[in-house]
Amino acid sequence: MTRVLLADDEAMIRAGFRAILGAAPGIEVVAEASDGHEAVALALRHRPDVCLLDIRMPRLDGLGAVAELRRVVPETAVVMLTTFSEDEYIASALDSGASGFLLKSGDPRELIAGVRAVAEGGACLSPAVARRVISRLGAGQFGRQAGARSRIEVLTGREREVLALVGAGLSNAEIARRLHVVEGTVKAYVSRILDRLDVRNRVQAAILAHEAGLAGEH
């Protein structure tokens, strides 16, 4: 059973997420928080597998909370809940160790899939977030193209192709269809890419793809 902590200052948002996750097999919402301080306290008490954390909250915002959560409950994966108006916060959340980003207004299936992915040690990146936010980051403070191109030289041609598609925001299933392989093969490629590039998760790999100029190739 994947145990989830919800943290959002809007009760209706929490209720919506609870309803979606509560209907998904194998997922249980164990606690809810209305601010960052409460989220950290409840995470210490319940030790959830995943914390869904709103970026903007009173007392301690999501950026402060994710850093504290990574410090006190490192085994809990953190997924940031965002809107398109909060693009500028993503870089800081990445640096703090967030495992994924989902739009509050996104498809409920993305929410369920994202929770399951990070609970299994992966990462989740809403395609909508990837195509808008990661592109913006790649053109801004993460635009260290020469260094990124040097880093990806360790990859094979096929691995570079998979990395480019990760950078474009495609899921493993979408990449498998694009490359005409089974999804398990894509998972193996992604795992090897993360290891060879020495990046924490899929989100950071996507940013590196943009830094290197790979994401625009597909």
C-alpha positions, 0 to 999 in steps of 0.5 A: 500500500502506498501511503500519501500525505496531502499538503495544500492550504485549500480544503477543496483542493485537498478533498479533490485529491483525496477523492481521486487517490482514495479511489485508486487501488493500492493508495491510501491518504494517511494525513492532510496538512494545510501549511508547510510546518504541519506537513513536516510534522505529519510526515515525521509522525506518519512516515508516508511514502509520498508527500504531495506538496503545494508550492504556495502555502502559509507559514512555511511554503512548499519550497521551504517544506520540501527542503525540510522534508528531505532533511528529516524524512529522506525516505519520503518522496516529494511531488510538488503541486503547481500551476502555470503561474508558478514556473519560476519556483520549479528550479528551486524545488528541483535543487531542494530534491523534489521528485516530480511536478504535477499540475493541480488542473491536470488529468487525475490519471497523471496524479495516480501514475505520478504517486505510484512512480515516485513511490517506486523510486522514480520521478514524475513530470507532467507532460504539460509541465515539461513542455512549458516549464522545463523548456523555460528552465533550459533557456534560463539559468540551466542553459549551460549547454557546453557542460551539458553536451560534455556530460551526455557524451558518455551515452550511446546513440540510443540512450541519447534518443531516449534522453531527448524524449524524456526531455520532451516530456514523454512517458515511458509508454509514449517513448516505447510507442515512438521507438517501437519497443516494449515499455520495460526496455525503456525503463531499463534505458532510463535507469541506465541514463540516470546512473551514467549521468549521475542525476537524481531523477527523471526531472533532472535528466529532462533538464539536462536534455534541454541544456544539451539541446537534445529535447528539440531534436524529437 
